[in-house]
């Protein structure tokens, strides 16, 4: 009887061990490795087969960052390309006691490292990302170009910040033939910059000029740092139905503006910044709120006018997804004092539209249409002190019997809002013989 029990117990133990082996988590594998450097940091990315547990620490003499990954195996080479290595000098690995995989990043100088795990998205699986920022954050080898203003007595250029959506570990939408939104937006953004720079009195600055990711709020923050007069975010849309097509233009919704105002006022660091040329930190809560609201309203009004000009320009190029400018609470549109718009240049998930978006000639046409709309906006609502304002041709119209404000605007191919604004009209009622200033179209 005891012998039978021993045999049964042995079998049960074997079954338990087998079940435990099946239940035990499979080792994660490092099956990809890449490095690139953007204007602010060097980013190191490890592609993983599954989620992983890790520990990061720093060592000196020599300076290095060490990663210990639990239950992880290396299934690729950690080859470093000097062209993209940035502050990274070498990568080493080993297997210390305890079943760990140790990766050592040898550095040229001390850094402030940040690390995080990313869940699968698009063509990417699990990833461990290590960002290596120069230790002195205030000193960077390269930054977004801050446009130099001319002397106050001279006319300056209008400055447009052009932001290529997505980038780096964020590929954006994936097209029907596997093209990536982040690549297309960068190509179009560069074409937009070229089209804007070619126009008298205008110049553009690229927020992203390489394959790296910039957090969304940092994008419009960079536009403000560059003292931009307008911020344009370039994207390519996506939808589950491949037949959906057409470009779109978005501006900030009122709800999105209200939530951002509350967030801005709650952040003391933001309040110390200049909003519309005024600091809020020495103002009481009510006055700060009023000043921010005024600045935000002015930016939204200018955004709406500029977006409509760009939308009309894009309509001449081809189909638009909707019949008018749309509103949304996109984060990149939430600058409190820089007029902003987001342009979906077409549907990357539509095979025929994807093919056009990848075509350089079509990209240049899109860029010209966007630049045309932006220029039209600044000619109709010119900024004091700019070259465009100083060289704008102004004509006049004497109101005759039967004239309407809408009819006059249509006759001169200008917007009704710009006609009202230039002439400071509080209503659309006109008096015969009244002289109206007609802004340049």
C-alpha positions as CSV (number, residue, x, y, z in Angstrom):
1,X,0.0,0.0,0.0
2,X,2.8,2.3,0.9
3,X,4.7,1.5,-2.3
4,X,1.6,2.4,-4.4
5,X,1.4,5.7,-2.5
6,X,5.0,6.4,-3.3
7,X,4.5,5.8,-7.0
8,X,1.4,7.9,-7.1
9,X,3.2,10.7,-5.2
10,X,6.1,10.7,-7.6
11,X,3.8,11.0,-10.6
12,X,1.9,13.8,-8.9
13,X,5.2,15.6,-8.2
14,X,6.3,15.3,-11.8
15,X,2.9,16.7,-13.0
16,X,3.3,19.6,-10.6
17,X,6.8,20.3,-11.8
18,X,5.6,20.2,-15.4
19,X,2.7,22.6,-14.7
20,X,5.1,24.9,-12.9
21,X,7.4,24.9,-15.9
22,X,4.5,25.8,-18.2
23,X,3.3,28.5,-15.9
24,X,6.8,30.1,-15.5
25,X,7.2,33.2,-17.5
26,X,9.3,32.8,-20.6
27,X,12.5,34.8,-20.8
28,X,12.2,38.1,-22.6
29,X,14.6,38.5,-25.6
30,X,16.4,41.5,-26.9
31,X,15.9,41.1,-30.6
32,X,16.6,44.6,-31.9
33,X,18.9,47.6,-31.0
34,X,19.1,51.1,-32.4
35,X,20.4,54.5,-31.4
36,X,19.8,58.0,-32.8
37,X,20.6,61.5,-31.6
38,X,18.3,64.5,-31.8
39,X,19.0,68.1,-30.8
40,X,18.3,67.4,-27.2
41,X,19.4,63.9,-26.4
42,X,20.7,60.5,-27.5
43,X,18.0,57.8,-27.5
44,X,18.9,54.1,-27.1
45,X,16.1,51.6,-27.9
46,X,16.0,47.8,-27.2
47,X,13.3,45.8,-29.0
48,X,11.9,43.1,-26.7
49,X,9.9,40.0,-27.4
50,X,7.8,40.7,-24.2
51,X,7.6,43.0,-21.2
52,X,10.7,43.0,-19.0
53,X,11.8,44.0,-15.5
54,X,15.0,46.1,-15.3
55,X,17.1,48.3,-13.1
56,X,19.1,51.3,-14.3
57,X,22.0,52.9,-12.4
58,X,25.0,55.1,-13.2
59,X,28.7,54.6,-12.6
60,X,31.7,57.0,-12.7
61,X,35.4,56.7,-13.7
62,X,34.7,56.0,-16.5
63,X,31.2,57.5,-17.0
64,X,28.6,54.8,-17.9
65,X,25.0,53.8,-17.6
66,X,24.2,50.2,-16.6
67,X,21.0,48.3,-17.3
68,X,20.3,45.0,-15.5
69,X,17.4,43.1,-17.1
70,X,15.8,40.2,-15.3
71,X,15.3,36.9,-17.2
72,X,16.3,38.4,-20.5
73,X,18.4,36.9,-23.3
74,X,20.3,38.8,-26.0
75,X,19.3,37.6,-29.5
76,X,20.9,40.4,-31.6
77,X,24.2,42.3,-31.9
78,X,24.6,45.6,-30.1
79,X,26.3,47.3,-33.0
80,X,26.9,51.1,-32.7
81,X,26.9,53.4,-35.7
82,X,29.2,56.4,-35.0
83,X,27.0,58.6,-37.2
84,X,24.0,58.3,-34.8
85,X,25.8,57.5,-31.6
86,X,25.8,61.0,-30.1
87,X,27.2,60.9,-26.6
88,X,27.4,57.1,-26.6
89,X,30.9,55.7,-27.2
90,X,30.4,52.0,-26.8
91,X,28.0,49.3,-25.8
92,X,29.0,46.2,-23.8
93,X,27.0,43.3,-22.3
94,X,27.5,40.4,-19.9
95,X,25.6,37.9,-17.7
96,X,26.4,38.5,-14.0
97,X,25.1,36.1,-11.3
98,X,21.4,35.8,-10.7
99,X,20.2,35.2,-14.3
100,X,20.5,38.8,-15.3
101,X,21.4,40.4,-18.6
102,X,23.7,43.4,-18.0
103,X,24.1,46.1,-20.7
104,X,26.7,48.8,-20.2
105,X,26.5,52.1,-22.1
106,X,30.0,53.8,-22.2
107,X,29.6,57.6,-22.4
108,X,31.7,60.5,-23.6
109,X,30.4,62.7,-20.7
110,X,28.1,62.6,-17.7
111,X,24.4,62.4,-18.6
112,X,21.0,62.6,-17.0
113,X,19.4,59.3,-18.0
114,X,15.7,58.6,-18.3
115,X,14.2,55.2,-19.1
116,X,10.8,53.7,-19.7
117,X,9.0,50.8,-21.3
118,X,6.8,51.2,-24.3
119,X,3.9,48.9,-25.2
120,X,3.5,47.6,-28.8
121,X,2.2,50.0,-31.4
122,X,2.0,49.7,-35.1
123,X,5.0,47.7,-36.5
124,X,6.8,48.0,-33.1
125,X,6.6,45.5,-30.3
126,X,7.7,45.9,-26.6
127,X,10.6,48.4,-26.3
128,X,12.9,49.6,-23.5
129,X,13.9,53.2,-24.2
130,X,16.9,55.0,-22.5
131,X,17.2,58.7,-23.2
132,X,20.6,60.2,-22.4
133,X,20.4,64.0,-21.8
134,X,23.5,66.1,-21.4
135,X,24.1,66.7,-17.7
136,X,23.8,70.5,-18.1
137,X,20.3,70.7,-19.4
138,X,20.6,74.4,-20.2
139,X,23.5,73.9,-22.6
140,X,22.7,72.0,-25.7
141,X,24.9,71.6,-28.8
142,X,22.0,72.3,-31.1
143,X,18.6,73.7,-30.5
144,X,15.5,74.7,-32.5
145,X,16.6,77.7,-34.5
146,X,15.5,80.8,-32.6
147,X,14.7,83.4,-35.3
148,X,16.7,86.6,-34.8
149,X,14.5,89.7,-34.9
150,X,15.7,92.7,-36.7
151,X,16.0,96.1,-34.9
152,X,12.6,97.5,-34.0
153,X,13.0,100.3,-36.5
154,X,13.3,97.7,-39.3
155,X,10.8,95.3,-40.8
156,X,11.1,91.7,-39.6
157,X,10.0,88.5,-41.3
158,X,6.9,86.6,-40.3
159,X,8.0,83.4,-38.6
160,X,6.2,80.1,-39.2
161,X,6.9,77.0,-37.0
162,X,6.4,73.9,-39.0
163,X,6.0,70.7,-37.0
164,X,6.3,67.2,-38.6
165,X,3.9,65.0,-36.6
166,X,5.1,61.8,-34.8
167,X,8.7,60.7,-35.2
168,X,11.2,58.2,-33.6
169,X,9.4,55.5,-31.6
170,X,6.0,56.9,-32.7
171,X,5.6,56.0,-36.4
172,X,2.1,57.4,-36.6
173,X,-0.4,55.8,-39.0
174,X,0.9,53.0,-41.3
175,X,-0.2,53.2,-44.9
176,X,-1.6,50.5,-47.2
177,X,1.8,49.8,-48.6
178,X,3.5,50.0,-45.1
179,X,4.7,53.7,-45.5
180,X,5.0,55.5,-42.2
181,X,3.3,58.7,-41.3
182,X,6.3,60.1,-39.5
183,X,8.4,59.9,-42.7
184,X,5.8,61.5,-44.9
185,X,5.1,64.3,-42.5
186,X,8.8,65.1,-42.3
187,X,9.2,65.2,-46.1
188,X,6.1,67.5,-46.5
189,X,7.3,69.8,-43.6
190,X,10.6,70.3,-45.2
191,X,8.9,71.2,-48.5
192,X,6.6,73.6,-46.6
193,X,9.7,75.3,-45.1
194,X,11.3,75.6,-48.5
195,X,8.1,77.1,-49.9
196,X,7.7,79.6,-47.1
197,X,11.4,80.6,-47.1
198,X,11.2,81.5,-50.8
199,X,8.6,84.2,-50.1
200,X,9.5,87.8,-49.3
201,X,8.9,88.7,-45.6
202,X,8.4,85.1,-44.5
203,X,10.7,82.4,-43.0
204,X,10.0,79.0,-41.4
205,X,11.6,77.0,-38.6
206,X,11.3,73.2,-38.4
207,X,10.3,71.8,-34.9
208,X,11.5,68.3,-35.9
209,X,14.1,67.9,-38.6
210,X,15.0,64.2,-38.1
211,X,13.6,60.8,-37.1
212,X,13.1,61.5,-33.3
213,X,10.2,62.0,-31.1
214,X,9.3,65.3,-29.3
215,X,6.6,65.3,-26.6
216,X,3.5,67.1,-27.8
217,X,3.5,70.0,-25.4
218,X,7.2,70.6,-26.1
219,X,6.4,71.1,-29.7
220,X,4.4,74.3,-29.2
221,X,6.8,75.3,-26.5
222,X,9.5,75.2,-29.1
223,X,7.4,77.3,-31.4
224,X,7.1,79.9,-28.6
225,X,10.8,79.7,-27.9
226,X,11.4,80.4,-31.6
227,X,9.1,83.4,-31.3
228,X,6.9,82.0,-34.1
229,X,3.9,84.0,-35.4
230,X,2.1,80.8,-36.3
231,X,2.4,77.1,-35.6
232,X,1.5,74.4,-38.2
233,X,1.4,70.7,-37.4
234,X,1.6,68.4,-40.4
235,X,0.0,65.0,-40.3
236,X,-1.5,62.2,-42.6
237,X,-4.9,60.8,-41.6
238,X,-6.0,57.2,-41.2
239,X,-9.3,55.3,-41.1
240,X,-10.3,51.6,-41.1
241,X,-12.1,52.1,-44.4
242,X,-9.6,52.4,-47.2
243,X,-12.0,54.4,-49.4
244,X,-12.0,57.5,-47.1
245,X,-9.9,60.3,-48.5
246,X,-9.3,64.1,-48.5
247,X,-7.3,66.7,-46.6
248,X,-8.5,68.4,-43.5
249,X,-7.6,71.5,-41.4
250,X,-8.2,71.7,-37.7
251,X,-8.1,74.5,-35.1
252,X,-8.5,74.3,-31.3
253,X,-12.0,73.7,-30.0
254,X,-13.4,76.0,-27.3
255,X,-13.6,73.2,-24.8
256,X,-9.9,72.4,-25.5
257,X,-9.0,76.0,-25.0
258,X,-10.8,76.2,-21.6
259,X,-9.2,73.1,-20.2
260,X,-5.7,74.3,-21.3
261,X,-6.3,77.7,-19.7
262,X,-7.0,76.1,-16.4
263,X,-4.0,73.9,-16.7
264,X,-1.7,76.8,-17.6
265,X,-2.9,79.0,-14.7
266,X,-2.4,76.1,-12.3
267,X,1.3,75.7,-13.3
268,X,3.5,78.3,-11.6
269,X,6.3,77.6,-14.1
270,X,4.0,78.5,-17.0
271,X,2.9,81.7,-15.2
272,X,6.4,82.9,-15.1
273,X,6.6,82.8,-18.9
274,X,5.4,85.5,-21.2
275,X,1.9,85.1,-22.5
276,X,1.2,87.5,-25.3
277,X,4.1,89.6,-24.0
278,X,2.8,89.8,-20.5
279,X,4.0,87.8,-17.4
280,X,1.2,86.4,-15.2
281,X,3.2,85.6,-12.1
282,X,2.7,89.0,-10.5
283,X,-1.0,89.2,-11.2
284,X,-3.8,88.0,-9.0
285,X,-5.9,85.0,-10.1
286,X,-8.7,87.0,-11.7
287,X,-6.5,89.3,-13.7
288,X,-4.2,86.5,-14.8
289,X,-7.2,84.6,-16.0
290,X,-8.6,87.6,-17.9
291,X,-5.2,88.3,-19.5
292,X,-4.8,84.6,-20.5
293,X,-8.3,84.5,-21.9
294,X,-7.7,87.7,-24.0
295,X,-4.5,86.3,-25.4
296,X,-6.1,82.9,-26.1
297,X,-9.1,84.4,-27.8
298,X,-6.9,86.5,-30.1
299,X,-4.8,83.5,-31.0
300,X,-7.9,81.4,-31.7
301,X,-9.5,84.1,-33.9
302,X,-6.3,84.4,-35.9
303,X,-6.0,80.6,-36.1
304,X,-9.5,80.4,-37.5
305,X,-8.8,83.0,-40.2
306,X,-5.5,81.5,-41.2
307,X,-6.9,77.9,-41.2
308,X,-9.7,79.0,-43.5
309,X,-7.2,80.5,-45.9
310,X,-5.1,77.3,-45.9
311,X,-8.3,75.2,-46.3
312,X,-9.5,77.2,-49.3
313,X,-6.0,76.9,-50.8
314,X,-6.0,73.1,-50.3
315,X,-9.5,72.8,-51.9
316,X,-8.0,74.2,-55.1
317,X,-5.5,71.3,-55.0
318,X,-7.9,68.4,-54.6
319,X,-10.7,66.9,-52.4
320,X,-11.1,67.9,-48.8
321,X,-12.5,65.5,-46.3
322,X,-15.1,68.0,-44.9
323,X,-16.5,71.2,-46.3
324,X,-15.0,73.5,-43.7
325,X,-12.3,73.9,-41.1
326,X,-12.9,71.5,-38.2
327,X,-12.4,71.9,-34.4
328,X,-10.6,69.5,-32.0
329,X,-8.7,69.5,-28.7
330,X,-5.4,68.4,-30.1
331,X,-2.6,69.1,-27.6
332,X,-0.3,70.7,-30.2
333,X,-2.9,73.4,-30.9
334,X,-3.0,74.6,-27.3
335,X,-0.4,77.3,-27.3
336,X,-2.0,80.3,-25.4
337,X,-0.6,83.0,-27.7
338,X,0.6,81.4,-31.0
339,X,-2.1,81.0,-33.7
340,X,-2.0,77.2,-34.5
341,X,-3.5,74.8,-36.9
342,X,-3.2,71.0,-37.7
343,X,-3.3,69.9,-41.3
344,X,-4.2,66.3,-42.2
345,X,-2.6,66.2,-45.7
346,X,-4.6,63.2,-46.8
347,X,-5.4,59.6,-45.8
348,X,-2.4,57.4,-45.7
349,X,-4.7,54.3,-45.4
350,X,-6.2,55.1,-48.8
351,X,-3.9,53.3,-51.3
352,X,-4.2,56.0,-54.1
353,X,-3.9,58.8,-51.6
354,X,-0.9,57.2,-49.9
355,X,0.8,56.9,-53.3
356,X,0.3,60.7,-53.8
357,X,1.5,61.5,-50.3
358,X,4.8,59.7,-51.0
359,X,5.2,61.5,-54.4
360,X,7.6,64.4,-54.2
361,X,5.8,66.5,-56.8
362,X,2.5,66.1,-54.9
363,X,4.3,67.0,-51.6
364,X,5.6,70.2,-53.2
365,X,2.1,71.0,-54.4
366,X,0.8,70.5,-50.9
367,X,3.6,72.7,-49.6
368,X,2.8,75.5,-52.0
369,X,-0.9,75.4,-51.2
370,X,-0.1,75.6,-47.5
371,X,2.3,78.5,-48.0
372,X,-0.2,80.3,-50.2
373,X,-2.8,80.1,-47.5
374,X,-0.4,81.3,-44.8
375,X,0.8,84.2,-46.9
376,X,-2.8,85.2,-47.8
377,X,-3.6,85.3,-44.1
378,X,-0.7,87.5,-43.2
379,X,-1.4,89.9,-46.1
380,X,-5.0,90.3,-44.9
381,X,-4.1,90.4,-41.2
382,X,-0.6,91.8,-41.3
383,X,1.4,92.1,-38.1
384,X,2.8,95.6,-37.3
385,X,6.6,95.8,-37.7
386,X,6.8,93.1,-40.4
387,X,8.0,93.4,-43.9
388,X,4.6,92.2,-45.2
389,X,2.8,95.0,-43.3
390,X,5.2,97.6,-44.6
391,X,4.8,96.4,-48.2
392,X,1.2,95.7,-48.3
393,X,-0.8,97.5,-51.0
394,X,-4.0,99.1,-49.7
395,X,-6.9,100.1,-51.9
396,X,-10.1,101.9,-50.9
397,X,-13.8,101.4,-51.8
398,X,-16.5,104.1,-51.7
399,X,-19.8,102.5,-50.7
400,X,-22.5,102.9,-53.3
401,X,-26.2,102.2,-53.3
402,X,-26.9,98.5,-53.2
403,X,-23.5,97.6,-51.8
404,X,-23.3,95.0,-49.1
405,X,-20.3,94.1,-46.9
406,X,-20.4,90.5,-48.1
407,X,-20.6,91.6,-51.8
408,X,-17.7,94.0,-51.4
409,X,-15.6,91.2,-49.7
410,X,-16.4,88.8,-52.6
411,X,-15.6,91.5,-55.2
412,X,-12.1,92.0,-53.8
413,X,-11.6,88.3,-53.0
414,X,-11.0,88.9,-49.3
415,X,-12.6,87.5,-46.2
416,X,-15.6,89.3,-44.5
417,X,-13.9,89.1,-41.1
418,X,-10.7,90.9,-42.4
419,X,-12.9,93.6,-44.0
420,X,-14.7,94.1,-40.7
421,X,-11.4,94.1,-38.7
422,X,-9.5,96.5,-40.9
423,X,-12.4,99.0,-40.9
424,X,-13.3,98.4,-37.2
425,X,-16.9,97.7,-38.1
426,X,-19.3,96.6,-35.3
427,X,-22.1,95.7,-37.7
428,X,-22.6,95.0,-41.4
429,X,-24.7,98.1,-42.0
430,X,-23.1,100.5,-44.5
431,X,-23.7,104.2,-45.3
432,X,-23.6,105.4,-48.9
433,X,-20.4,107.3,-49.5
434,X,-18.5,105.7,-46.6
435,X,-14.9,104.9,-47.5
436,X,-13.7,101.4,-46.7
437,X,-10.1,100.2,-46.6
438,X,-9.6,97.1,-48.7
439,X,-6.7,95.0,-47.4
440,X,-4.4,93.3,-49.9
441,X,-5.6,89.9,-51.0
